Amino acid sequence: APVINDAIFERGEISGDFTKGELDVLVSVLRAGSLPARLVSPPASSMKVGPGLGHDLIVKGAYAMAISMAAVLVFMLIYYRFAGLVACFALLMNLVLIMSVMIALKEAFTLPGLAGVVLTVGMAVDANVLIFERMREELAHGAALRMAIRNGFGRATRTIVDANLTTLITAVVLYWIGTDQIRGFAVTLILGILMSMYTAIFCSRIVFDVWEKQRWLTKLTMRRLFGQTQIDFLGKRHLAAALSGLMIVIGLAAVMNRGSNLLDIDFTGGTSVTILLDEGQAMEDADVRRALTDQAGLDDVTVIGVGNDNRQYRINTRNRDIEGVEAQIEKIFGDRLKKNSLKIVDLATAAADSEPPTAGAESAAAESGSARQQVTATLEFGEPIKGGTLEELMRAAQEQAGTADEPFELSNPERQPGSEQQFRRWTLKTAMNESQTRAVLDEVHAQVARKPVFPSSSNIGGKVAGDTQAQAAYALFASLFFIVAYIWLRFQRIVFGLAAVIALVHDVLITLGMLALSALLVTYVNPRSEEHTSELQSH
């Protein structure tokens, strides 16, 4: 056997009597590196997401991006006129460049990544607004159009770069420290910052210069929301400080009152299950929340609506037993939950060797060499189902029918070997005869008709939750540190960086307070009748 003679750092020696194959395995292990801990079962975190929920998230993300972009484009066109048209051109180019780079890097768009794109839409025109307002000031002081364009871009560029670089520092820290989901947001944010600076500072300047030199642009007009103002902001600093202090105190009291309930299960550990109500059984989110909180067994429940038809909700709880949570939800909502269905589209018998197994199929048992016939059936489910789940249902049905020794095979043309993909249509090939196959499939239909459909379920273990809390703290303090360092180097005075951090801490405390107080909106502002809860209890 291989023997390690000494501790291996940069170099080391392993001696012994082993074959070339054993050597290759040993080299692969060494190249892979060591794991920080022994792998244990069950896993610390697991997740399954159905295709319906994923499609809904994609559609919602696309709608959010389209609506936000349309709103920004309309505002810029109305308020800044020709300059707004240039900003719209820069925004569209910014999005095209982000998509192009994402495709070139072969990066996948995640839901947080789409959120980063939506945020980029607002940030992309922010630089243009700074430039346009600087040009407005130059024109108001009597500067010629060409001089106003030059000074507007020249004097606003430094402010734009400083503002974007501090945001870029935060995005880099998020990518460095964050989880895979957060990295998806960080990637699109980093690309959005870089591309927005390029399009706002360079591309927009090219358009203005060409239009002005060709005499297509001789006058630059913009709307003005406010005229000359004489507000003594510094004179009201004491009142502002008192209001800020009061808001922070109220917010911190709300944070302490909610305690760990303010944190999502990503930080505390728990289970997230998405439920799908049957047609005609839609419920308001307040009624779903009330039904869950009125029943014992689920701790610290939060409810998030998915979609617009009031039939799909994501339920988060501190309980870490997914099967137990699903069972409790089934007990609470009963027949309101969507059940699956099975339809046998086609069932036929053919010679066993007349049709080869479908590519990509996985066999539940070795085929019997003595089988002379093969039954093929096309199964169509009302809701998508995983191949592994269907195989388990088939085995249980075979046990009940006394045909457990008969092999079967499930396949779908789009299924990848070893994947957990879900499909509505499956092809079954089995050595059972037609009557046995129908009996087994009838039992499968009865099983799926009794079990509710849960589009997605995820479990976050305590270790993962603790790591998430530590990562969040590291990201926060690292971002503040690097922002202070950059401002200190940029302006040669650390007091400027500390002042910026104090302002950031103020904003974070206000935001936390508002999040804590938002529970009042759910509890008191939107009261609902008890008719849905009473109906649930009657079920």
KELUMVO-798672 format. One record per residue: residue in one letter; x, y, z of N, C-alpha, C, O in turn. Coordinates in steps of 0.2 Angstrom, whole numbers, plus 5000, padded with zeros to 4 digits. Layout:
% residues N
aXYZXYZXYZXYZ
...
This chain:
% residues 539
a500449945000500050005000500450065000501050065003
p500250124997500650184997500750205004500350205009
v501450235005501650255012501850325011502350345007
i501550375015501850445015502450455020502350435026
n502950465018503550465022503650525027503950525032
d503350585024503350645028502850685026502450675021
a502750745030502250795028502350825022502950845020
i501850835017501950855011501750935011501150945012
f502250975009502051045008502151065001501651044997
e502751084998502851094991503051034988502851024982
r503450994991503650934989503550874994503550885000
g503550814992503450754996503550694993503650694986
e503650634996503750574993503250524996503150515002
i502950484991502450434993502750364990502850364984
s502950314994503250254992502750194993502350204997
g502950144989502550084990502450044984502750064979
d502049984984501949944979501249954976500849924979
f501149994971500550004968500550004961501050014958
t499949994958499949984950499850054947499750104951
k499850054940499850124937499150144938499050204939
g498550104938497950134940497850164947497550214947
e498150124952498150154958498550224959498350264963
l499050224955499450284955499050344952499050404954
d498650334946498250384943497650404948497550464949
v497450354952496850374957497250424963496950474965
l497850404965498150444970498350514967498250554971
v498550514961498650584958498050624958498050684960
s497450594956496850634956496650654963496350714963
v496750614968496550634975496950694977496750744980
l497650694975498050744978497950814974497950864977
r497750804968497650864964496950894966496850954966
a496450854968495850884970495850914977495450964978
g496350904981496450934987496050904993495750854992
s496150924999495850905005495150935006495050995004
l494650905009494050935011494150955018494450925022
p493751015019493851045026493450995032493651005037
a493050955029492750905034492450845031492450845025
r492250795035492050735032491350745030490950775033
l491150715024490450725022490050675026490150625027
v489450705028488950675032488250675028488150715024
s487850625030487150625028486750635034486850605039
p486150675033485950715028486350775026486750795030
p486250805020486650865018486450925022485850925025
a486950965023486751025027486251075023485851105027
s486251065017485751105013485551075007485951045003
s484851075005484651034999484051074996483751115000
m483951074990483451114986483151074980483551044977
k482551084979482251054973481751104971481351134975
v481751124964481351174962480951144955481351124951
g480351154955479951134949480051174944480151234944
p479851154937479951194931479451254931479551304928
g478851234934478351294934478551354938478451404936
l478851344944479051394948479651434945479651494945
g480051394942480651424938480451464933480651524932
h479951444929479651484923479351544926479351604923
d478951544931478651604934479151654936479051714935
l479651634939480251674941480551714936480651774936
i480651674930480951704924480451754921480651814919
v479851744921479351784918479251854922479251904920
k479251844929479251894934479851944933479752004933
g480451914933481051944932481051984925481252044925
a480851954920480751994914480352054914480452104911
y479752044917479252094918479552154922479452214920
a479852134927480152184932480652234928480652294928
m481052194924481652224920481252274915481452334913
a480752244911480452284906480052344908480152394905
i479752334914479352394917479752444919479652504918
s480352424923480752474926481152514920481252574920
m481352474915481652514909481252554906481452614904
a480552534904480152574901479952644905479952694902
a479952634912479752694916480352744916480252804915
v480952714916481552764916481652794909481752854909
l481452754903481552784897481052844896481152894893
v480452834898479852884897480052944901479952994899
f480252934907480452994911480953034908480953094908
m481553004906482053034903481853074897482153124896
l481453044893481253074886480853134888480953184884
i480453134893479953184894480353244898480253304896
y480753224902481153274907481753304903481853364904
y482153264900482753294897482753304889483153324886
r482153284886482053284879482653254875482753194875
f483053294871483553264867484053234871484253174870
a484253264877484753234881484453164884484853124885
g483853164885483553104887483553054882483652994884
l483453074876483553024870484252994870484252934869
v484753034871485453004872485452964877485852904877
a485152974883485252934889484852864888485152814890
c484352864884483952804882484452764878484452704878
f484752794873485252754869485852724873485952664872
a486052764878486652734882486352684886486752634887
l485752684889485452634893485352564889485552514891
l485052574883484952514879485652484877485752424877
m486152524875486852494874487152464880487452414879
n486952494886487252464892486952394893487352344894
l486352384892486052314892486252264887486452214889
v486352294881486652244876487352224878487552164877
l487752274880488452254882488452204888488852154888
i488052214893487952164899487752094896488152044898
m487252094892487052024889487651994885487751934886
s487952034881488552004877489051984881489351924880
v489252014886489851994891489651934895490051884895
m489051934897488751874901488751814896488951754898
i488551824890488651764885489351744884489451684883
a489751794883490451774881490751744887491251694886
l490651764893490951724899490551664901490751624906
k489951644897489551584899489351584906489251534909
e489151644908488851654915488051644914487751664909
a487751604919487051594919486751654923486951674928
f486151674920485751724924485351684929484951644928
t485451714935485051684941484551744943484551794940
l484051724948483551774950483951834953483751894951
p484451824957484751884960485151924954485251984954
g485351884949485651914944485251964940485452014938
l484551944939484051984936483952044940483852104938
a483952034947483952094951484452144950484352204950
g485052114949485652164948485552204941485752254941
v485252164936485152204930484652254931484652314928
v484052244935483552294936483852354940483752414938
l484352344945484652394948485052434943485152494944
t485452404939485852434934485452484929485752534928
v484852464928484452514924484352584927484452634924
g484252584934484252644937484852674938484952734937
m485452634939486052664940486352694933486752734933
a486152664928486452684921486252754919486652784916
v485652774921485452844919485752894925485652954924
d485952874930486152914936486752954934486753014935
a487252924930487752964928487553014922487853074922
n487052994918486853044913486453104916486553164914
v486153094922485753144925486353194928486253254928
l486853164931487353214934487653254928487753314929
i487753224922488053264917487553314914487753374913
f486953294913486453344911486353404915486253454913
e486353384922486253444926486853494927486753554927
r487453464926488053504925487953544919488153604919
m487753514913487653554907487153614908487253664905
r486653594912486153644913486453704916486253764915
e486853694922487153744925487653784921487653854921
e487953754916488453794912488053834907488253894906
l487453814904487053854900486753904904486653964901
a486553894910486253954914486754004915486554064916
h487453994915487954044917488154074910488654114910
g487854064904487954094898488454054894488754084889
a488653994895489153964891488853944885488253924884
a489253934879489053914873488853834873489153804878
l488553814868488253744869488853694869488953654873
r489353714864489953664864490353664871490553614873
m490453724873490753734880490353694885490653664890
a489753704885489253674890489353594890489353564895
i489353574884489453494883490153474886490153424889
r490653514884491353494886491353494894491653454897
n491153554897491253554904490753514908490953484913
g490153494905489653454908489953384909489953354914
f490253354903490553294904491253294908491353254912
g491653344907492253344910492253354918492553324921
r491753394920491753414927491353354931491353354937
a490853324927490453274931490753204931490653164935
t491253194926491553134926491953104932491853054934
r492253154936492653134942492153114947492253064951
t491553144948491053124952490753064951490653024955
i490653054944490352984942490852924944490552874946
v491452934942491952884943491952864951491952814953
d492052924955492052914962491452874965491552824969
a490852894963490252864965490152794963489952744967
n490352774957490352704954490852664957490752604958
l491452694958492052644961491852624968492052564970
t491552664972491352644979490852584978490852544982
t490352594974489852544973490252474970490052424972
l490752484965491052434963491452394968491552334968
i491752434973492052404979491552354982491752294984
t490952374984490452334987490352274983490252214986
a490252284976490052224972490652174972490452114972
v491252194972491852144972491852114978491952054978
v491752144984491752114990491152054991491252004993
l490552074988490052024988490251964984490051904986
y490551974978490751914974491351874978491351814977
w491751914981492251874985492051834991492351784992
i491551864994491351835000490751795000490551745003
g490251814995489551794995489551724993490051694990
t488951694993488751624991488651634983488651684980
d488451574980488351574973487851614971487851644966
q487251614975486651664973486851734973486651774969
i487251754978487451824979487951844973487951894971
r488351794972488851804966488451824960488751864956
g487951784958487551804952487351874952487351914947
f487151904958486951974959487552014958487552074954
a488151994961488752034960489052044953489252094951
v488951984950489251984943488852034938489252074935
t488252034939487852084934487952154937487952204933
l488052164943488152234946488752254944488852314942
i489352214944489952234942489952254935490252304933
l489652214931489652224923489252284922489352324918
g488652294926488252354925488552414927488552464923
i488952414932489352474934489852494928489952554926
l490252444926490752464921490452484915490752534911
m489952454912489652464906489252534906489252574902
s488952544912488652614913489052674913488952724910
m489652664916490152714915490452724908490552784906
y490552674904490752674898490252704893490352754889
t489552684894489052714889488952784891488752824887
a488952804898488752874900489252924898489152974896
i489952904900490452954899490752954892490853004889
f490752894888491052894882490552894876490552934872
c490052844876489552844871489152904870489052934865
s488852924876488452984876488853044874488553084870
r489453054875489853114873489953104866489953164862
i490053054863490153044856489553064852489553104847
v488953054855488353074851488253144852488053174847
f488353174858488353254858488853284854488653334850
d489453264853489953294849489753294842489853344838
v489553234840489353224832488753274831488753304826
w488253264835487653304834487753384834487553424830
e488253404838488353474839488853494833488753554830
k489353454831489753474826489453474819489553514814
q488953434818488553434812487953484812487553484807
r487953524817487453574818486753544818486253584817
w486653484820485953454821485753474828485053474829
l486153494832485953514839486253584840486853594840
t485753634840485953704841485753734847485953784850
k485253694851484953724857484753664861484453614859
l484953664868484853604872484353634877484453674881
t483753604877483253624882483053564886483053504884
m482853574893482653524897482153554902482053614903
r481753514904481153534909481553544916482053514918
r481153584920481453604927480853584932480353614931
l480953544936480453524941480353584947479853604949
f480953614949480953664954481353724951481853714947
g481153784952481553844950482153854955482353804959
q482253914956482753934961482553924968481953944970
t482853884972482653874979483153904984483753914983
q482853924990483253954995483153915002482853945006
i483253855002483153815008483753815012484353785009
d483753835018484353825023484353765026484153755031
f484653715022484653645025485053645032484953605036
l485653675032486053675038485753705044485853685049
g485353755042484953785048484453735051484253745057
k484253685048483753635050484153575052483853525053
r484753575053485153515055484953485061484953425062
h484853525066484653505073483953465073483853415076
l483453495069482853455068482953395064482653345066
a483353395059483453335055483853275059483653215059
a484253295064484653255068484153225073484153165074
a483753265076483253235080482753185077482653135080
l482553205071482053155068482453085066482153035067
s483053095064483453035062483552995068483452935068
g483753025074483852985080483252955083483252895085
l482652985082481952955084481852895080481652845082
m481952905073481752845069482252785070482052735070
i482852805072483352745073483152715080483152655080
v482952755085482752725091482152675090482152625093
i481652705087481052665086481152605082480952545083
g481652615076481752555072482152505076482052445075
l482652525080483052475084482552435089482652375091
a482052475092481652445097481252385093481052335096
a481052405087480652355083481052295081480852235081
v481752305080482152255078482252205084482252145084
m482352235090482452195096481752155098481752105100
n481152185096480552155097480452095093480252045095
r480652105087480552045082481151995083481051935082
g481752015085482251965087482451925081482551955075
s482551865081482751825076482251815071482351785065
n481651835072481051825067481251875061480951865056
l481651925062481751975057482251935052482251965046
l482551885053483051855049482651795045482251765048
d482851795039482551735034482951675036483451675040
i482651615034482951555035483651545033484051495035
d483851585028484551585026485051595031485551575031
f484851635036485251655042485051615048485551605052
t484551585049484351545055484251475053484251435058
g484251455047484051385046483351365046482951395050
g483151315042482451305042482251275035482651245031
t481651275033481351245027480851295024480551335027
s480951295017480551335013480151285008480451245004
v479451285008479051245004478551295000478251335003
t478551274994478051314989477451274988477551214986
i476851294990476251264989475851284983475951344981
l475451244980475051264974474351244976474151184977
l473851294976473151284978472851254972473051274966
d472351214972471951194967471551254964471451304967
e471351234957470951284954470251294958469951254960
g470051364958469451374962469551384970469051394974
q470151374972470351374979470851424981471151424986
a470851484977471351534978471151564985470651574987
m471751594988471651624995472151684995472651684992
e471951734999472351795000472951775005472851725009
d473451805004474051795008473951795015474251755019
a473551845017473351855024473051795027473151775033
d472551765023472151705025472651645026472551605030
v473151635021473651585021474051585027474151535031
r474251645029474651665035474251645041474551615046
r473651665041473251655047473151585048473151555054
a472951545043472851475044473451435046473451385050
l474051465044474651425047474851445054475051405058
t474751505056474951525062474451505068474551495073
d473851485065473351465070473451395072473151365077
q473851355068473951285069474651275072475151315071
a474651225077475351215080475751165076475451135072
g476351175077476851125073477351165068477851135067
l477151225067477651265062477851325066477451365068
d478551335066478851385070479051445066479351435060
d478851505068479051565064478951565057479351565053
v478251565055478051555048478051625045477751665047
t478351625039478251685034477951655028478151605025
v477551695025477151675018477351735013477251795014
i477551705007477751755002477351724996477351674994
g476951774993476551754987476951744981477451784980
v476751704976477151684970476651694965476151654965
g476651734960476151744955475651794957475651824962
n475151794952474651844953473951814954473451854955
d473851744954473251714954473051694961472551654962
n473451714966473351694973473251614974472851594979
r473651574970473651504971474351474973474351414975
q474851514973475451484974475851534979475851594979
y476051494984476451534990477051494992477051434992
r477551534994478151504997478051515005478051565007
i478151455008478051455016478751445019479051385017
n479051485023479651475026479551465034479051505037
t479851415036479851405044480451385046480951355043
r480551385053481151365056481251285057481751265057
n480651255056480751185056481151155050481151185045
r481651105052482051085047481951015044482350995040
d481350995045481150925043480650945037480050955038
i480950935031480550945025479850905024479350935023
e479950845025479350795025478850815031478250805029
g479150825037478650845042478250915040477650915042
v478650965037478351025036477751015030477251035031
e477950975025477450955020476850925023476350935021
a476950875027476450835030475950885034475350885034
q476250935038475950985042475451025037474951045039
i475851055032475451095027474851055024474351085023
e474950995022474450955020473850945025473250945023
k474050935031473550935036473150995037472550995038
i473451055036473151115037472651135031472051155032
f472951125025472551145019472151095016471651105012
g472251025017471850975015471750975007472250975003
d471150975006470950964999471051024995470951024988
r471251084998471351144994471951134990472051174985
l472451094992473051084988472951054982472551004981
k473351074977473351044970473650974971474150964973
k473250924968473550854967473650834960473450874955
n474150784959474350764953473850714950473350694953
s473850704943473450654940473850614935474350634933
l473650554933473950514928473450494923472950464924
k473650494917473250474911473750434907474250444905
i473450374905473850324901473650334894473050324892
v474050374890473950394883473950334879473550324874
d474450284879474450234875474750174879475250184883
l474550114877474850054880474749994875474249984873
a475349964874475349914869475949864870476349874874
t475849804867476349744869476649734862476349734857
a477349724863477749714857478249664859478349654865
a478649634854479149594855479749624859479849684858
a480049594864480549624868481149654864481349704867
d481349624859481849654855481749694849482149704845
s481049714848480849744842480949824843481049854838
e481049844849481149924850481649934856481549904861
p482249964854482749974859482550024864482150064863
p482850014870482650064875482850134873483250154869
t482450184875482450254874483150284876483350264882
a483550324872484150354875484050394881483550434881
g484550384885484450424891484050394897484050424902
a483750344896483350314901483750274906484350254905
e483450274912483850234918483350174920482750184921
s483650114920483350054922483250054929483650064933
a482650034931482550014938482749954940482849934946
a482849904936483049834937483349804931483249834925
a483749754931484049724926483549694922483149654925
e483549694915483049664911483149584911483749564911
s482649554911482649484911482749454904482449474899
g483249414904483449384897482949334894482949324888
s482449314899481949264896481349294894480849254892
a481249364895480649394893480549394886481049404882
r479949374884479749374877479349424874479249434868
q479049464879478649524877478849584881479049574886
q478649644878478749704882478149744881477949764875
v477949774886477349824886477649894887478049904891
t477349934882477550004882476950044883476450034880
a477050094888476450134889476750214889477350224892
t476350254887476450324887476050354893475450354893
l476450384898476150414904476150484904476650514902
e475550514905475450594905475250614912474650594914
f475550654915475350684922475150754921475250784917
g474650764926474450834926474950884928474950944925
e475450874932475950914934476650874933476650814934
p477150914932477850874931478050834937477850854943
i478350784935478550734941479250714939479450704933
k479650704944480350674943480350604942479950564944
g480850584938480950514936481050474942480850414943
g481450494947481650464953481050444957480850394960
t480550504958479950494962479450444958479150404962
l479450444952479050404948479250334949478850284950
e479950314949480150254950480050224957479850164957
e480050264962479850244969479150224969478950174972
l478650264966477950254966477850184962477450144964
m478250174956478150114953478350054957478050004957
r478950054960479150004965478649984970478449924972
a478350044973477850024979477249994976476949954979
a477050014970476449984967476549914965476149874965
q477149904962477349834961477349784967477149724967
e477649814972477549774979476849754981476749694983
q476449804980475749794982475449744977474949704979
a475649744970475349704965475649634965475449594961
g476249624968476549564968476949554962477149494960
t477149604959477649604953478249634954478549664949
a478549634960479149674961479749644958480249684957
d479749584955480349554952480349574944480849564941
e479749604942479749614935480149684934479949734937
p480549684929480949744928480549804924480049784920
f480749864924480349914920480849974919481449974922
e480750014914481150064912480750124911480250124907
l480950184913480650254912481050294908481650294909
s480850334903481250374899480850434897480250434897
n481250484895480950544892481550574887482150574889
p481350584881481850614876482250664878482850674876
e482050714883482450764885482750754891483150804894
r482750694894483050684901483750674900483950634896
q484150704904484850694904485050634909484750634915
p485550594908485650534912485850564919486250604920
g485550534924485650544931485350614934485550634939
s484950644930484750714932484050704936483750654936
e483850764939483250764943482750804939482350834943
q482750804933482250844929481550814930481450754931
q481050864929480350844930480050854923480150904920
f479550804921479250804915478550784916478350744921
r478050804912477350784912477250714909476850684910
r477650704904477650644899478150594900478750614900
w478050534902478550484903478350424898477750404897
t478850384896478750324893478950264897479550264900
l478550214898478650154902478750094898478350084893
k479250054899479349994896479449944901479849954906
t479149884901479149834907479049764904478749754899
a479249714908479149644906478549624909478349564907
m478149664912477449644915477049634909477049674904
n476449594910475949594904475549654905475549694910
e475049664900474649724900474149724907474149784909
s473849674909473449674915473849694921473649734925
q474449664922474849684927475049754927475149794932
t475249784921475449854920474949894922475049944925
r474249884919473749924921473549924929473449974931
a473649864932473549864939474049904943473849944947
v474649904941475249944944475150024942475150064947
l474950034936474850104935474150134938474150194940
d473650094939473150114943473350134950473050184953
e473750094953473950104960474450174960474350214965
v474850184955475250244954474750304954474850354957
h474250294950473750354949473450364956473350424957
a473250314960472950324966473450364971473250404975
q474050344970474550374975474650444973474650494978
v474750464967474850534965474250574966474350634967
a473650544966473050584967472950604974472550644976
r473250564979473250574986473750624988473650664993
k474350634985474850674987474850744984474850744978
p474950794988474950864985475550874981476050844982
v475450924977476050944972476351004976476051054977
f477050994977477451054980477951074975478451034974
p477851124971478251144966479051154968479451144964
s479151174974479851174976479951164984479451184988
s480451134986480551124993481351134994481751114990
s481551165000482251175001482351175009481951195012
n482951155010483151145017483751185019484251165015
i483851225024484451255026484651235032484251245037
g485251195033485451175039485751225044485951285041
g485851215050486151265055486851285053487051345054
k487251235050487951255048487951305043488351355043
v487551295038487451335032487251405034487451455032
a486751405039486451465041486951505045487051565044
g487351475049487951505053488451535048488651585049
d488651495043489051525038488851585034489151625033
t488151585033487851645030487851705034488051755032
q487751695041487751755045488551775045488651845045
a488951735046489651755046489851795039490251845039
q489651765034489851795027489451865027489751915024
a488851875029488551935029488951985033489052045031
a489151965039489552015043490252035040490452095040
y490551985037491151995034491152045028491452085027
a490552035024490452075018490352145020490552195017
l489952155025489752225028490352255030490452315028
f490752225034491352265037491852275032492252325032
a491952225028492452225022492352285018492752325015
s491652295016491452345011491552415014491852455011
l491452425021491552485024492252505025492452555024
f492652455026493352465027493652485020494052535020
f493552455015493852465008493552535006493852575002
i492952555007492652615005493052675009493252725006
v493152665015493552715019494252725016494452775016
a494552665015495252665012495252705005495652745004
y494752685001494752724994494652794995495052834992
i494152814999494052895000494652925003494852985002
w494952885008495552915011496152925006496452985006
l496252875002496752884997496552934991496952974989
r495952944990495652984984495753054987495953104983
f495553074993495453144995495953165000495953215003
q496453115002496953125007496753145014497153175018
r496153135016495953145022495453085025494953075021
i495653055030495252995032494553025035494052985035
v494553085037493853105040493353105035492753095037
f493453115028492953105023492753035023492153025022
g493152985023492952915023492552905029492052865028
l492752925035492352905041491652945041491152915043
a491653005038490953035037490552995032489952985034
a490852965027490452925022490152865026489552845025
v490552835030490352775033489852785038489352745039
i489852845042489352865047488652865043488152845046
a488752905037488052905033487852845031487252825031
l488252795029488052725027487752685033487252655033
v488052695039487852665045487152685047486652655049
h487052755046486352785047485852755043485352745045
d486052755036485552725031485352655033484852635032
v485852615035485752545036485352535043484852495042
l485452575048484952575054484252595052483752565054
i484152645048483552665046483152605042482552595043
t483552575037483252525033483052465038482552435037
l483452445042483352385047482652405051482252365052
g482652465053482052485057481452485053480952455055
m481452505047480852505042480652425041480052415040
l481152385040481052315039480652285045480252245044
a480952305051480652275057479952305058479452265060
l479852365056479152395057478652375051478052375052
s478952345046478552325040478052265042477552255039
a478152225048477752175050477052205052476552175052
l477052275054476452305056475952305050475352305051
l476252315044475852325038475452255037474852255035
v475752205038475452135037474952125043474452095042
t475152135049474752125055474152165056473552145057
y474252235055473652275057473352315051472752335051
v473752335046473552375040473052335036472652365033
n473152275035472752235030472352175034472452115032
p471952195038471552145042471052115037470752145032
r470952045038470452005034469951975038470051965044
s469451955035468951915039469151845040469651825037
e468851805044469051745046468651685042468751625044
e468351705037467951655033468351595030468151545030
h468951615028469451565024469651525030469751465028
t469851545036470151505041469651455043469751395045
s469051485044468451435046468351385041468251325043
e468351405035468251355030468851295030468651235029
l469451315031470051275031469851225037470051165036
q469651255043469551205049469051155047469051105050
s468551175043467951135042468251075037467951025038
h468651095033468951035029469350985033469650945030
